[in-house]
């Protein structure tokens, strides 16, 4: 039985992503197909929706997005410093020459500079 959230537009978004994965429009279609799906709706109702995992998926799937800096901050903000460095280093290695990689390098450099200053002040 279909509910109000099962929408043919969601299927259409998924079709666009499958047919034109490199399209500029595909990023938004992917977002809409996942964020407004029946599964996401149910998770939001039950309080189990994990925005960080979803954002990580978006960042890894579309590392050249104009939103990649914001996604990177959202994903790494809650991590401990060591986990954050591991994530940033893996992103830099896995997605070289992308916006996400450039922003990850900048964030990593800031963390390393902060660590050097803390060590120098002790």
C-alpha positions as CSV (number, residue, x, y, z in Angstrom):
1,X,0.0,0.0,0.0
2,X,1.4,3.4,-0.9
3,X,1.5,6.2,1.5
4,X,1.5,9.9,0.8
5,X,5.3,10.0,0.8
6,X,5.7,7.4,-1.9
7,X,5.9,9.9,-4.7
8,X,6.6,9.3,-8.4
9,X,8.9,12.3,-8.3
10,X,11.3,10.4,-6.0
11,X,11.5,7.6,-8.7
12,X,12.0,10.2,-11.4
13,X,14.9,11.8,-9.4
14,X,16.5,8.3,-9.0
15,X,16.2,7.7,-12.7
16,X,17.9,11.0,-13.5
17,X,20.8,10.2,-11.2
18,X,21.1,6.7,-12.7
19,X,21.0,8.0,-16.3
20,X,23.1,11.2,-15.9
21,X,25.4,10.7,-12.9
22,X,27.8,13.5,-13.9
23,X,25.0,16.0,-14.5
24,X,24.9,19.1,-12.4
25,X,21.3,18.4,-11.7
26,X,22.0,14.9,-10.6
27,X,23.4,16.1,-7.2
28,X,20.1,17.7,-6.3
29,X,18.1,14.8,-7.6
30,X,20.2,12.4,-5.5
31,X,19.6,14.6,-2.4
32,X,15.8,14.8,-3.1
33,X,15.5,11.1,-3.8
34,X,17.2,10.2,-0.5
35,X,16.1,13.0,1.8
36,X,12.4,12.8,0.9
37,X,12.2,9.0,0.5
38,X,9.7,6.9,2.5
39,X,12.7,5.5,4.4
40,X,14.0,8.9,5.4
41,X,10.5,10.0,6.4
42,X,10.0,7.0,8.6
43,X,13.4,7.6,10.2
44,X,12.6,11.2,10.9
45,X,9.3,10.2,12.5
46,X,11.0,7.8,14.8
47,X,14.0,10.0,15.6
48,X,16.5,7.7,14.0
49,X,17.5,9.8,10.9
50,X,21.2,10.2,10.8
51,X,22.0,13.4,9.0
52,X,25.8,13.0,9.4
53,X,25.8,9.7,7.5
54,X,23.6,11.1,4.8
55,X,25.9,14.2,4.5
56,X,29.0,11.9,4.4
57,X,27.4,10.0,1.5
58,X,26.7,13.3,-0.3
59,X,30.3,14.5,0.3
60,X,31.8,11.3,-1.0
61,X,29.4,11.0,-4.0
62,X,29.7,14.7,-5.0
63,X,33.2,15.9,-3.8
64,X,33.2,18.8,-6.3
65,X,29.9,20.2,-5.1
66,X,29.7,23.8,-4.2
67,X,28.3,22.6,-0.8
68,X,31.3,20.4,0.0
69,X,32.8,22.9,2.5
70,X,29.7,23.0,4.5
71,X,29.3,19.2,4.3
72,X,32.9,18.7,5.4
73,X,32.4,21.0,8.5
74,X,29.2,19.2,9.4
75,X,30.8,15.7,9.1
76,X,34.0,16.5,11.0
77,X,32.6,18.9,13.6
78,X,31.6,16.1,16.0
79,X,34.7,14.0,15.6
80,X,37.6,13.7,18.0
81,X,40.8,15.3,16.6
82,X,42.5,12.0,15.7
83,X,39.3,10.7,13.9
84,X,39.0,14.0,12.2
85,X,42.6,13.8,10.9
86,X,42.0,10.2,9.7
87,X,38.8,11.2,7.8
88,X,40.5,14.3,6.3
89,X,43.6,12.3,5.2
90,X,41.4,9.6,3.6
91,X,39.3,12.1,1.8
92,X,42.4,13.8,0.5
93,X,43.8,10.5,-0.8
94,X,40.5,9.1,-2.1
95,X,39.2,12.3,-3.8
96,X,42.3,14.2,-5.1
97,X,41.9,17.3,-7.2
98,X,38.4,18.0,-5.9
99,X,36.9,20.9,-3.9
100,X,36.4,18.5,-0.9
101,X,40.0,17.5,-1.0
102,X,41.1,21.2,-1.1
103,X,38.9,22.1,1.8
104,X,40.1,19.0,3.7
105,X,43.7,20.0,3.2
106,X,42.9,23.5,4.5
107,X,41.2,22.1,7.6
108,X,44.0,19.6,8.2
109,X,46.6,22.4,7.9
110,X,44.7,24.5,10.5
111,X,44.5,21.5,12.9
112,X,48.3,20.8,12.5
113,X,49.1,24.5,13.0
114,X,47.0,24.5,16.2
115,X,48.8,21.4,17.4
116,X,52.2,23.0,16.8
117,X,51.2,26.2,18.6
118,X,49.9,24.1,21.6
119,X,53.2,22.1,21.7
120,X,55.2,25.3,21.4
121,X,53.4,27.0,24.3
122,X,54.0,24.1,26.7
